Amino acid sequence: MSGTLGDLKSSIEFNQHLTDILGVLKELAMGEYWRLEGEKRRFDKFKSSFNSFFAVLNFSNIDHPFLHVGAGRPAIVLVTSDEGFSGGINNKVVHEALMQPDADDAIFIALGSRGAAALKDIGRECIALPGVDSSALVDHTRDLKDFLVQKTMDGEFSRVTMIYAKSISFVVNHITAMKILPAR
């Protein structure tokens, strides 16, 4: 009987330590989330200033592939995650992409292997690009920009829409469709 009580006491102590460790990990994750959220807010201020600057310019007399819908096919970029526990968000991103008005004729570009796999599972072809890695975010963003610019300049893409999960809070995401091109 003493062995059973000793085992029970050890189990309770182990569970208490495990609970403490999980609490610390949760606090670290929340701290990292809020740090990244602060960085994003700085970019939002830049984006607002950038957009307001270009709002005063008149582009009506300029003929450029970035300003008008071209003759190519529409492109829909899906930003999905290869991280664990993100299947629900990825499915919502794919669903939103399929609900776009020009989805039947669109070229799908999936950032992340899980988004590409979800599209292929339902019989939709896509261009699969590597997922976004926060440690190389600038490089990934530059590569995507170069790819989209080249395809648009070559006339393959008539317009570009990006579908992504916009973080509202630590646990809430809103699936967002953002028109990238034409830039009007």
Beta strands, then each sheet from edge to edge (+ up, - down):
strand 1: 73-79
strand 2: 107-111
strand 3: 126-129
strand 4: 157-167
strand 5: 173-181
sheet 1: 3+ 2+ 1+ 4+ 5-
end
